[in-house]
Amino acid sequence: MDRRQFVSLLGGAALTPLARLPAVADPSNSCSAPVRRDDGWPVAPVTEDGLVDRGALCRMADRLAKTTNVHSVLVARGGGLVFERYFSGPDEVDNRKVRNVVFDADTLHDMKSVSKSVASLATGIAIDRGLIASVDEPILNFFPELSDLHSPERDRFKLVHALTMSMGQKWMEATPETGDEDNDEARMNRSPDSCRYVLGLPVTAPPGQEFFYNTGALALVSAIVRKATGRPLDEFARKVLFEPLGITAVEWKRRKGDTDAGGGLRLRPRDMAKIGQLVLAGGRWNGRQIVPKAWIESSTAPKLKASEHQQYGYLWWLGRSQSNGRAVQWVGALGRGGQSIRIVPELDLVVVVTGGYYQDYSPEAFRAQYAVFKDVLGAISSPT
């Protein structure tokens, strides 16, 4: 599978009508305004607020409950939650199948590659604090123990190339064609030293020239944050990102001592929405600057073309969709199985979707969550 075929699984494929998706979920709760909880989220009143067509979102949710394996949908607009719905259905937890889960606001969910975008935020904080000099720092500077890997080609690897998936190496991502074992992602995980495995791969193109999706780059990012900050990425993120956001229930697994930045994070959907709102607000949450505004602006600006319809920043996807007859730009964190955080700055909007479409890296996952996003856009009024 080439890079553009792979990227099509991340939201670029043609949409499947929701009614044709497999019927596996059941309705789980009534359609109403989000419940007010002690988690820092303001919620909109049940009465018409002018921000969204709640009736349209309720009809969408009822349809999802009958026809999909979507697990949750949350919508924030104007700085507050305006819609929240949870469902039930099969799931996977750490690649272990769970027959049926009744999801609610307290259920942790696998983020898969949404983890990459969260790792970008933590990296930006480390750079702002002077713990990492800049995105232009040569990668091998962080790995003196791998001095035998130095070469003219590898010496050109910089942190920015890992953040933009443009290292120019031969890499085979896990896809339906490769299966779970015959790919570089699996071989990296089986190797005794993930960073040595990644950096030791053949160089096929100058770094920085072309986007090529590479989860191995996140093994490097995770190790670099650990080496620079003195603590694993998950511990650093807990202190500088999660705690300031009031995110108290979080799991982020490790492999061989380093945080699995490529896909090991588990969060509650409301906390996913906090991540989206943080990015929407330029790194601020409830009046506090948590991530530098300059990093938000730089990391969500297009760096490379990822596909015909999407670009890539520092571990963030950038796309465009139609909303009530006009094009709007969005920033997204996208993960296998149907996980997504999409931010639409011009609509002051955050949309969170979780799902359970893990089997065979199914395109249905991204079709389902993108169809939800399109339905939400249809229910959003244009800004005055």
Buried (B, 14 or more C-beta within 10 A) or exposed (E): BEBEBBBBBBBBBEEBEBEEBEEBBEBBBEBEBBEEEEBBBEBBEEEEBEBBBBEBBBBBBEBBBBBBBBBBBBBBBBBBBBBBBBBBBBBBEEEEEEEEBEBBBEBBBBBBBBBBBBBBBBBBBBBBEEBBEEBEBBBBBBBEEBEEBEEEBBEBBBBBBBBBBBBBBEBBBBBEEBEEEEBBBBBBBEBEBBBBBBBBBEBEBEBBEBBBBBBBBBBBBBBBBBBBBEBBBBBBBBBBBBEBBBBEBBBBBBBEEBBBBBBBBBBBBBBBBBBBBBBBBBBBBBEEBBBBEEBBEBBBEBBBBBBEEBBBBBBBBBBEBEBEEEEBBBBBBBBBBBBBBBBBBEBBBBBBBBBBBBBEBBBBBBBBBBBBBBBBBBBBEEEE
